[in-house]
Amino acid sequence: MAALTLPLASQALDFGPNGEYSLTGFAEVTTTMQGSYCDNCQVAATGASRQVRSSDAIIPGKQYGDATLTNWQVQPYLGYKRDIGGGYKVNALLSQRWRQGTVNGVADATETRYGGTVDVPDYWYEKNIALSQEDWGSVRIGSMTTRSWSVADYPYGTNVGLASAWSSSGAGYGMLANAVRVGSPILDVAGGDLFLEASYDMGNTNFTRLKPAFWELYVQYHQGDLVVDAMLQDAKNGGPGAWGHAPFSGVTPFAADDTGLQYDGSGTGAQLKGTQQNIAMVMARYQASSQIEVSGGLRYNYWSGANSVYSPASNWTTAFNADFSNTAYTGYSASSCDVLLGGRYRTGPWVLYAGMVHLGTASTNNPSQRGQGNSALINTFGANYDLGGGLMFESTLGLVHYAYKGLAPLSMPGHAAFTNVDSRIAQDGRWLTLGLVYAF
């Protein structure tokens, strides 16, 4: 199972007294030949939220064409572990990701996030400490990634070339900054191993009226060649959106927006409302033989919707699924389902794979079209070659098909997210990615 699910052998470095410290991680560089790319096609600035009405419009006459995209990313993990006796262990983990990209040799604003190379500024991937006991389980506190993002990203999405399309879509959140995580010991259930876990994050504590609260329940069951992972997230008053990688904090980045009365510019006032987002997801992978692995996943998304109001702190707050046909800018609730399917075949140093993600249409009462009627089908076909010593060559051919040309499905954070094919410009697109990844 490990040989099939891990992309390549890790070259971990242990050091310090009794090897208590470890350094692991990965570095990746890729080049993508994009056959359906639209360069700066929308009227609004690159990176503007798709949930703002001004982001809908595209520059007249814009078409898609060929482009060459390059990207690099690196993420080290610094770990610490110590056995303190009585079955108790202390461990800590520190990790951050850096990345940057170019389009035809020019810095890509969508990949060079927020003007720097830190992947998500002001948030750590891992910055936590844990106490565990073999018979009682574990408690971890600090910054950490959610299970719904991290497990969906790896191994499920990564193993079939759909890491971002699967893990970074939908109504979930991916990064926690003030979290407590409690895990059970491994339980023997029905001839298999069962692991249970609960995580809580209080978000931005400066919000008192719209107080944030995040809960995630995680269950993993492992029996023989079958592994099942299930997650349930309930998030109140987090930032509204459909980026499953997003950090959980507050309904806006500014605590000043928490006051009871905001301003809509006309002097009449409008109150910023709270938000709620939920996901329920189950994924499974099965090693049918020493060479073949099949996997799949099903996710249910729910958004309460978010209205947009004007405030001195943040100008117009970010909406979600809002009706912009009147000045109330009311956000409507919506729900959708997304699906993942994948298969891998290993022969010698080669791993061949195929994957599919379907981001479904959404059910909502919003009288305005915000993408709820659209869907996306993303397919990948890839071949990876283990070069040895922790180095692997990777190649992926990708295809995307939208149900129609227009605003992207609600599960996508942007109209060109994951594929670089803008749904407002093209109904179909393709790309070929070649790269090297080094695990250490």
JOTA-V823255 format. One record per pair of residues at least 12 apart in sequence whose ideal C-beta (glycine too) atoms are under 6 Angstrom apart, sorted by the first residue. I is the first residue (numbers start at 0). J is the second residue. Records with the same first field share a line. If there is no record, write none. Layout:
I = J / J
//
This chain:
0 = 286
3 = 286 / 292 / 345
4 = 154
7 = 385 / 391 / 438
9 = 23 / 438
10 = 389 / 439
11 = 23
19 = 79 / 81
20 = 79
21 = 78
22 = 77
23 = 76
24 = 74 / 75 / 76 / 439
25 = 438
26 = 73 / 437
27 = 72 / 436
28 = 71 / 434 / 435
29 = 70 / 432 / 434
30 = 69 / 433
31 = 68 / 430 / 432
32 = 431
33 = 66 / 68 / 419 / 430
34 = 65 / 429
35 = 63 / 420 / 425 / 428
36 = 63 / 66 / 419
37 = 61 / 63 / 421 / 424
40 = 57 / 61 / 421 / 424
41 = 57
42 = 56 / 58
45 = 108
46 = 108
48 = 317
49 = 413 / 414
50 = 317 / 318 / 319
52 = 323
57 = 423
63 = 424 / 425
66 = 102 / 103
67 = 103
68 = 102
69 = 101
70 = 100 / 110
72 = 98
73 = 97
74 = 96
76 = 94
77 = 93
78 = 92
79 = 91
86 = 132 / 133
87 = 132
88 = 131
89 = 130
90 = 129
91 = 128
92 = 125 / 127
93 = 126
94 = 124 / 125
95 = 123 / 124
96 = 118 / 124
97 = 116
98 = 118
99 = 111 / 116
122 = 174 / 176 / 246
123 = 142
124 = 144
125 = 143
126 = 141 / 142
127 = 139 / 141 / 142 / 143
134 = 184
136 = 182 / 183 / 184
137 = 182
138 = 181
139 = 180
140 = 179
142 = 176
143 = 175 / 178
144 = 173 / 174
145 = 173 / 215
146 = 217 / 230
147 = 171 / 230 / 232 / 280
148 = 166 / 173 / 243 / 244
150 = 228
151 = 165 / 166
152 = 166
155 = 282 / 294
158 = 343
159 = 341 / 352 / 354
160 = 354 / 379 / 381 / 395
161 = 354 / 356 / 379
163 = 417
164 = 356 / 377 / 417
165 = 339 / 356
166 = 243
167 = 243 / 244
168 = 243 / 358 / 410 / 411
169 = 243 / 278 / 298 / 300 / 337 / 410
170 = 276 / 278 / 300 / 302
171 = 232 / 243 / 278
172 = 234 / 237 / 245 / 247
173 = 243 / 244 / 245
174 = 246
175 = 200 / 247
177 = 200 / 201
178 = 198 / 200
179 = 199
180 = 198
181 = 197
182 = 196
183 = 195
191 = 220 / 221 / 222
192 = 221
193 = 220
194 = 219
195 = 218
196 = 217
197 = 216
198 = 215
199 = 214
200 = 213 / 247
202 = 247 / 248 / 249
203 = 248 / 249
205 = 254
206 = 249 / 254 / 257
208 = 257
209 = 236 / 250 / 257 / 273
211 = 236 / 237 / 249
212 = 235
213 = 234 / 247
214 = 233
215 = 232
216 = 231
217 = 230
224 = 285 / 286
225 = 285
226 = 284
227 = 283
228 = 282
229 = 281
230 = 280
231 = 279
232 = 278
233 = 277
234 = 276
235 = 275
236 = 250 / 273 / 274
239 = 274 / 305 / 319
241 = 409 / 410 / 412
242 = 412
250 = 274
251 = 313 / 316
253 = 312 / 313
255 = 312
256 = 271 / 310 / 312 / 313
261 = 308 / 310
262 = 309
263 = 308 / 309
264 = 309
269 = 308
271 = 308 / 316
272 = 306
274 = 303 / 305
275 = 303
276 = 302
277 = 301
278 = 298 / 300
279 = 299
280 = 298
281 = 297
282 = 296
290 = 344 / 345
291 = 344
292 = 343
293 = 342
294 = 341
295 = 339 / 340
296 = 339
297 = 338
298 = 337
299 = 336
300 = 335
301 = 334
302 = 319 / 333
303 = 332
304 = 319 / 320 / 330 / 331 / 332
305 = 318 / 319 / 330
306 = 328 / 329 / 330
307 = 321 / 328
318 = 330
320 = 333 / 365 / 369
322 = 365 / 366 / 367
324 = 367
331 = 363 / 364 / 365
333 = 361 / 363 / 409
334 = 362
335 = 359 / 361 / 410
336 = 359
337 = 358 / 359 / 410
338 = 357
339 = 356
340 = 355
341 = 354
348 = 384 / 385
349 = 384
350 = 383
351 = 382
352 = 381
353 = 380
354 = 379
355 = 378
356 = 377
357 = 376
358 = 375 / 408 / 410
359 = 374
360 = 372 / 374
361 = 409
370 = 406 / 407 / 408 / 409
371 = 409
373 = 401 / 402 / 405 / 408
374 = 402 / 408
375 = 401 / 408
376 = 400
377 = 399
378 = 398
379 = 395 / 397
380 = 396
381 = 394 / 395
382 = 394
389 = 437 / 438 / 439
390 = 437
391 = 436
393 = 434
394 = 433
395 = 432
396 = 431
397 = 430
398 = 429
399 = 418 / 420 / 428
400 = 427
401 = 422 / 426
404 = 426
407 = 422
//
